[in-house]
Amino acid sequence: MKDSNIDTYIATFKKLLKAVGYDEKEQGTLKMFKVGLPGRLNVHIINQSLTLPTNLEGWIKAACQQQLKYLQTKEFT
């Protein structure tokens, strides 16, 4: 993920999945998505979630929420 742009990362990731013929539910897809995120974003998702997302769409939703919190916090610090 470059320049804190989660939307571009998600769109590019999904486009590349399609290009190589992967399905979002394939084993390893979630892991590949997580590897592309900044480590601190993954840690925030793990620490802030009551239950960890177990699929790609759940992790995408959690990543977007945490990134939004980060960007809003950054405005005031």
Secondary structure, 3 states (H helix, E strand, C coil): CCCCCHHHHHHHHHHHHHHCCCCCCCCCHHHHHHHHCCHHHHHHHHHHCCCCCCCHHHHHHHHHHHHHHHHHHHHCC
